[in-house]
């Protein structure tokens, strides 16, 4: 069964900033923002895969606005959201549709794709845990390496292949706990940051940025993903969405006339009923180490073992997962299509054989630890993980 692939040229999170920025260029007429021609040239000369046609997927509210707040809600999958809209009076007022996340559907990769406007192959943050030049496996969120006793990984500029927001003057509203983290430096770079400690303060910072004239405001909220990981998609998840809905209403309330709120997400969620699968010795005996995460597991091996590892993994887990080699994934454009220089760098950060969960399962790696046993997970390319909302509201 063929591995699904995100639609990198059209309705994909990697194209949201490009499409939104161009809409602003047309509506602002060069006032405190690049002209349409200069911005189109900047995007065309970058490693963006945007096709310059967003008519089918960018909400009308953004097309008609002169200021935009992009709110990225971590873990807010389109399928999960659709099941709760009846209890979300504010979010249900937003109009739009569904777009794709990227591969893998993991926070570090997806947030970087949103911020840089690039497919993963062109920004290099290619997974949750990746191989880095010194041969260690690094967690891209914590920027820590296996076996190095908490020591931080390399300089973020040596890992990230792209700058954020096409070098536009974007106001970034960030939680104070993310200040100066290596991952923030890797995916956001040096920005015009405004920090907050509480969610109510996030609303205040958004309002202040808009009143100060910022054409484009970017903010991120992690609560939905945290609750889903710890408690699943039950009552706590519903309450978290209601909490989010209240603050979405507060953002809508402070929007100046002509400004819009655009909500999207980095990925959706899958609830995993059982403990992660400990892979068979036939697989482990051919594997030197693992990277990725539970639903997008990379198996590393000696080059002489790739074919055998692929075959035994397919035989054992083909009913619950997609199995694909690194070369097949790159050739098929699973991470997007990019320049050869980027492809070579990305290839060095991946394993040799990938196992992507199709069923409600995850695959165990003893070196992948965290503060809790995860109930919901993501990373693979099922619709529950890949499909995210892109919905907007225009203040009149």
C-alpha positions as CSV (number, residue, x, y, z in Angstrom):
1,X,0.0,0.0,0.0
2,X,1.4,3.4,-1.1
3,X,2.4,5.8,1.7
4,X,0.2,8.9,1.7
5,X,2.0,12.1,0.8
6,X,1.1,15.7,1.8
7,X,0.0,18.1,-1.0
8,X,3.1,20.4,-0.6
9,X,2.2,22.6,-3.6
10,X,-1.3,23.5,-2.6
11,X,-3.3,23.3,0.6
12,X,-0.5,22.6,3.1
13,X,0.7,24.2,6.2
14,X,4.0,25.0,4.5
15,X,2.1,27.4,2.2
16,X,0.1,29.3,4.8
17,X,2.6,32.1,5.4
18,X,3.3,32.6,1.7
19,X,-0.4,32.8,0.8
20,X,-1.3,35.0,3.8
21,X,1.7,37.4,3.1
22,X,0.6,37.8,-0.5
23,X,-2.9,38.5,0.5
24,X,-1.7,41.2,2.8
25,X,0.5,42.6,0.0
26,X,-2.5,43.0,-2.3
27,X,-4.6,44.6,0.4
28,X,-2.0,47.0,1.9
29,X,-0.7,48.3,-1.4
30,X,2.9,48.5,-0.2
31,X,2.1,50.2,3.1
32,X,4.5,48.9,5.8
33,X,4.7,45.7,3.8
34,X,6.4,44.5,0.6
35,X,4.6,45.0,-2.7
36,X,3.0,42.0,-4.4
37,X,5.7,41.8,-7.1
38,X,8.6,42.0,-4.7
39,X,7.1,39.4,-2.4
40,X,6.3,37.0,-5.2
41,X,9.9,37.3,-6.3
42,X,11.2,36.6,-2.8
43,X,9.0,33.5,-2.5
44,X,9.9,32.3,-6.0
45,X,13.6,32.6,-5.3
46,X,13.3,30.7,-2.0
47,X,13.0,26.9,-1.6
48,X,9.3,27.2,-1.2
49,X,7.1,24.7,-3.1
50,X,4.1,27.1,-3.1
51,X,2.2,27.1,-6.5
52,X,1.0,30.7,-6.1
53,X,-2.6,29.5,-6.3
54,X,-4.5,29.5,-3.0
55,X,-8.0,30.1,-4.4
56,X,-9.2,26.7,-3.3
57,X,-8.0,26.7,0.3
58,X,-7.2,30.1,1.8
59,X,-10.2,31.4,3.8
60,X,-12.0,34.4,2.3
61,X,-11.5,36.3,5.6
62,X,-7.8,36.4,5.0
63,X,-8.1,37.3,1.3
64,X,-10.0,40.4,2.3
65,X,-8.0,41.5,5.4
66,X,-5.3,44.1,6.0
67,X,-3.9,42.5,9.2
68,X,-3.7,38.8,10.1
69,X,-3.2,36.9,13.3
70,X,-2.0,33.4,12.6
71,X,-2.8,31.2,15.6
72,X,-1.2,27.7,15.5
73,X,-2.9,25.4,17.9
74,X,-0.7,22.4,18.6
75,X,-2.5,19.1,18.1
76,X,-5.8,20.5,16.8
77,X,-6.6,18.0,14.1
78,X,-9.4,18.6,11.7
79,X,-11.1,15.3,12.3
80,X,-11.1,15.8,16.1
81,X,-12.2,19.4,15.8
82,X,-15.2,18.5,13.6
83,X,-16.5,16.2,16.4
84,X,-16.6,19.1,18.9
85,X,-17.8,22.1,17.0
86,X,-21.3,22.0,18.4
87,X,-19.8,22.9,21.8
88,X,-17.4,25.7,20.5
89,X,-19.5,28.8,19.8
90,X,-16.6,31.0,18.9
91,X,-14.5,28.6,16.8
92,X,-17.7,27.5,15.0
93,X,-18.0,31.1,13.6
94,X,-14.7,30.7,11.7
95,X,-15.0,29.7,8.1
96,X,-12.6,27.7,5.9
97,X,-11.6,24.2,5.3
98,X,-9.0,21.4,5.8
99,X,-5.4,21.4,4.6
100,X,-2.5,19.0,5.0
101,X,0.3,18.9,7.6
102,X,3.7,17.7,6.5
103,X,5.7,14.5,6.9
104,X,6.3,13.5,9.6
105,X,3.3,15.0,11.4
106,X,5.3,16.0,14.4
107,X,5.5,19.4,16.1
108,X,9.2,20.3,15.4
109,X,8.9,19.5,11.7
110,X,5.4,21.0,11.2
111,X,6.0,24.3,13.2
112,X,9.2,24.8,11.2
113,X,7.3,24.3,7.9
114,X,4.7,26.8,8.9
115,X,7.2,29.5,10.0
116,X,9.7,29.1,7.1
117,X,7.1,28.4,4.4
118,X,9.1,25.4,3.3
119,X,8.6,21.7,3.0
120,X,10.6,19.6,5.5
121,X,13.2,18.7,2.9
122,X,14.0,22.4,2.5
123,X,14.3,23.3,6.2
124,X,16.0,20.3,7.6
125,X,14.1,19.8,10.9
126,X,13.1,16.5,9.6
127,X,11.6,14.8,12.6
128,X,11.2,14.5,16.4
129,X,14.5,12.7,16.9
130,X,17.1,13.0,14.1
131,X,20.6,11.9,13.3
132,X,23.1,14.8,13.6
133,X,26.6,15.1,12.1
134,X,28.5,13.8,15.1
135,X,26.5,10.5,15.0
136,X,24.2,11.2,17.9
137,X,20.4,11.1,17.9
138,X,19.0,14.5,18.8
139,X,15.6,15.4,20.1
140,X,14.7,18.5,18.1
141,X,12.2,19.9,20.7
142,X,14.5,19.6,23.7
143,X,17.7,19.9,21.6
144,X,19.3,17.1,23.7
145,X,21.2,14.1,22.4
146,X,21.1,10.5,23.5
147,X,23.9,9.5,25.8
148,X,25.2,13.1,26.4
149,X,23.8,13.6,29.9
150,X,21.6,16.5,29.1
151,X,24.2,18.4,27.0
152,X,22.6,20.6,24.3
153,X,23.0,19.7,20.6
154,X,24.8,21.8,18.0
155,X,24.2,25.4,17.2
156,X,20.7,25.7,15.7
157,X,22.0,27.6,12.7
158,X,23.9,24.5,11.7
159,X,20.7,22.4,11.7
160,X,18.1,24.7,10.2
161,X,18.4,25.2,6.5
162,X,16.1,28.1,6.2
163,X,15.1,31.5,7.7
164,X,11.6,32.2,9.0
165,X,8.8,34.2,7.5
166,X,10.7,35.0,4.3
167,X,12.5,37.6,6.4
168,X,9.3,39.6,6.7
169,X,8.7,41.8,9.8
170,X,6.4,39.5,11.6
171,X,5.4,40.0,15.3
172,X,5.9,36.7,17.1
173,X,3.8,36.2,20.3
174,X,5.6,33.5,22.3
175,X,5.2,31.9,25.8
176,X,8.1,33.0,28.0
177,X,9.1,29.3,28.6
178,X,10.1,29.1,25.0
179,X,12.4,32.1,25.2
180,X,16.0,31.4,24.1
181,X,15.3,27.7,23.6
182,X,17.4,26.1,20.9
183,X,14.4,24.9,19.0
184,X,12.8,28.4,19.0
185,X,16.1,29.7,17.6
186,X,16.1,27.0,14.9
187,X,12.6,27.5,13.6
188,X,11.9,31.2,14.4
189,X,15.4,32.7,14.3
190,X,15.8,36.3,15.4
191,X,12.3,37.8,15.4
192,X,10.3,40.7,16.9
193,X,9.2,38.7,19.9
194,X,6.6,39.6,22.5
195,X,6.5,37.2,25.4
196,X,3.6,36.2,27.7
197,X,3.3,34.1,30.8
198,X,-0.5,33.5,30.9
199,X,-3.0,32.9,28.0
200,X,-4.8,36.1,28.9
201,X,-1.6,38.0,28.4
202,X,-1.2,36.3,25.0
203,X,-4.5,38.0,24.0
204,X,-3.2,41.3,25.3
205,X,0.1,41.0,23.3
206,X,-1.9,40.2,20.2
207,X,-4.1,43.2,20.7
208,X,-1.1,45.5,21.3
209,X,0.7,44.2,18.2
210,X,-2.3,44.9,16.0
211,X,-2.9,48.3,17.4
212,X,0.8,49.0,16.9
213,X,0.2,48.4,13.2
214,X,1.8,44.9,12.8
215,X,0.5,43.5,9.5
216,X,1.2,39.9,10.4
217,X,1.1,38.4,13.9
218,X,2.1,34.8,14.7
219,X,1.3,33.0,17.9
220,X,1.3,29.4,19.2
221,X,-0.8,27.6,21.8
222,X,0.3,24.1,23.0
223,X,-2.5,23.2,25.5
224,X,-4.6,21.0,23.2
225,X,-1.6,18.8,22.3
226,X,-0.5,18.5,26.0
227,X,-4.0,17.4,27.2
228,X,-4.4,14.9,24.4
229,X,-1.0,13.3,25.1
230,X,-1.8,13.0,28.8
231,X,-5.5,12.3,28.9
232,X,-6.6,11.2,25.4
233,X,-9.6,12.5,23.5
234,X,-12.2,12.2,26.3
235,X,-13.6,14.7,28.8
236,X,-10.4,16.5,29.5
237,X,-9.9,17.1,25.8
238,X,-13.4,18.5,25.5
239,X,-12.8,20.8,28.4
240,X,-9.5,22.0,26.9
241,X,-11.3,22.8,23.6
242,X,-13.9,24.8,25.4
243,X,-11.1,26.7,27.2
244,X,-9.4,27.3,23.9
245,X,-12.8,28.5,22.4
246,X,-13.1,31.1,25.1
247,X,-9.7,32.6,24.3
248,X,-10.4,32.5,20.6
249,X,-13.5,34.6,21.4
250,X,-11.3,37.0,23.2
251,X,-8.9,37.3,20.3
252,X,-11.9,37.9,17.9
253,X,-13.1,40.6,20.3
254,X,-9.8,42.6,20.1
255,X,-9.4,42.5,16.3
256,X,-9.5,45.9,14.7
257,X,-11.8,46.4,11.8
258,X,-10.3,44.7,8.7
259,X,-8.1,42.4,10.7
260,X,-8.6,38.6,10.6
261,X,-7.8,35.6,12.8
262,X,-6.5,32.6,11.0
263,X,-6.3,29.3,12.9
264,X,-4.4,26.2,11.8
265,X,-2.5,23.4,13.5
266,X,0.7,21.4,13.2
267,X,-1.0,18.0,13.2
268,X,-3.9,15.9,14.6
269,X,-4.0,13.0,17.1
270,X,-4.5,9.3,17.3
271,X,-5.5,7.7,20.6
272,X,-3.4,4.6,21.2
273,X,-5.2,1.9,23.3
274,X,-2.2,-0.3,23.9
275,X,1.4,0.0,24.9
276,X,3.9,0.6,22.1
277,X,4.8,-2.5,20.1
278,X,8.2,-3.9,21.0
279,X,9.6,-5.0,17.7
280,X,10.5,-8.6,16.9
281,X,14.1,-9.8,17.3
282,X,14.2,-10.3,13.5
283,X,14.0,-6.5,13.1
284,X,16.1,-5.6,16.2
285,X,18.9,-7.9,15.2
286,X,19.3,-6.0,12.0
287,X,18.9,-2.5,13.6
288,X,21.8,-0.6,15.0
289,X,19.6,2.2,16.6
290,X,16.3,4.0,16.1
291,X,15.2,7.6,15.6
292,X,11.9,9.4,14.8
293,X,9.0,8.6,17.1
294,X,6.5,6.0,17.9
295,X,4.3,6.5,14.9
296,X,7.1,7.4,12.4
297,X,9.9,5.1,13.5
298,X,13.2,5.2,11.7
299,X,15.4,2.0,11.8
300,X,19.1,2.5,11.2
301,X,21.3,-0.3,10.0
302,X,24.4,-1.3,8.1
303,X,24.1,-0.7,4.4
304,X,24.4,-4.4,3.8
305,X,21.2,-5.0,5.9
306,X,18.8,-2.5,4.3
307,X,17.1,-5.0,2.0
308,X,16.8,-7.6,4.7
309,X,15.6,-5.1,7.3
310,X,13.0,-3.7,4.9
311,X,11.7,-7.2,4.1
312,X,11.4,-8.5,7.6
313,X,9.8,-5.2,8.8
314,X,7.3,-5.4,6.0
315,X,6.5,-9.1,6.7
316,X,5.9,-8.5,10.4
317,X,4.3,-5.1,10.5
318,X,2.9,-4.5,7.0
319,X,-0.7,-5.0,8.3
320,X,-0.4,-2.1,10.8
321,X,2.1,0.2,9.1
322,X,3.6,1.5,5.9
323,X,7.2,0.4,5.4
324,X,9.5,2.5,3.1
325,X,13.2,2.9,2.6
326,X,14.9,6.2,2.9
327,X,15.7,6.3,-0.8
328,X,12.1,5.5,-1.7
329,X,10.8,8.3,0.7
330,X,13.1,10.9,-0.8
331,X,12.5,9.8,-4.4
332,X,8.7,9.9,-3.9
333,X,8.9,13.4,-2.4
334,X,7.5,12.3,1.0
335,X,9.2,15.3,2.6
336,X,8.7,17.6,-0.4
337,X,10.9,18.2,-3.4
338,X,14.0,20.3,-2.9
339,X,17.4,21.2,-4.2
340,X,20.0,18.4,-4.2
341,X,22.0,20.2,-1.6
342,X,19.1,20.1,0.8
343,X,18.2,16.5,0.0
344,X,21.8,15.4,0.8
345,X,21.7,17.1,4.2
346,X,18.3,15.7,5.0
347,X,19.3,12.2,3.9
348,X,22.1,12.2,6.5
349,X,19.6,12.9,9.3
350,X,17.3,10.0,8.6
351,X,17.4,6.3,9.2
352,X,17.5,3.6,6.5
353,X,14.0,2.1,6.8
354,X,10.9,3.9,8.1
355,X,7.9,2.2,9.7
356,X,4.8,4.5,9.7
357,X,1.8,3.4,11.8
358,X,-1.4,2.9,9.9
359,X,-3.4,1.4,12.8
360,X,-3.9,2.8,16.3
361,X,-0.4,1.6,17.3
362,X,3.0,2.9,18.1
363,X,6.5,1.3,17.9
364,X,8.7,1.2,21.0
365,X,12.2,2.7,21.3
366,X,13.7,2.3,24.8
367,X,15.7,5.5,24.4
368,X,12.7,7.6,23.7
369,X,11.5,8.7,27.1
370,X,9.3,11.5,28.5
371,X,7.5,12.6,31.6
372,X,4.4,10.4,31.0
373,X,3.0,7.5,29.0
374,X,1.4,9.0,26.0
375,X,-2.3,8.2,25.4
376,X,-2.5,10.2,22.1
377,X,0.3,10.2,19.6
378,X,1.0,11.5,16.1
379,X,3.8,11.5,13.5
380,X,2.4,9.2,10.8
381,X,0.2,10.1,7.8
382,X,-3.3,8.9,8.6
383,X,-6.0,11.4,8.0
384,X,-6.4,11.8,11.8
385,X,-2.8,13.1,11.9
386,X,-2.4,14.7,8.5
387,X,-5.6,16.7,8.1
388,X,-5.7,20.1,10.0
389,X,-8.1,23.0,9.9
390,X,-7.5,26.3,8.2
391,X,-10.3,28.6,9.3
392,X,-10.6,32.3,9.6
393,X,-12.7,35.2,10.9
394,X,-12.7,38.8,9.6
395,X,-13.6,41.7,12.0
396,X,-16.0,44.1,10.5
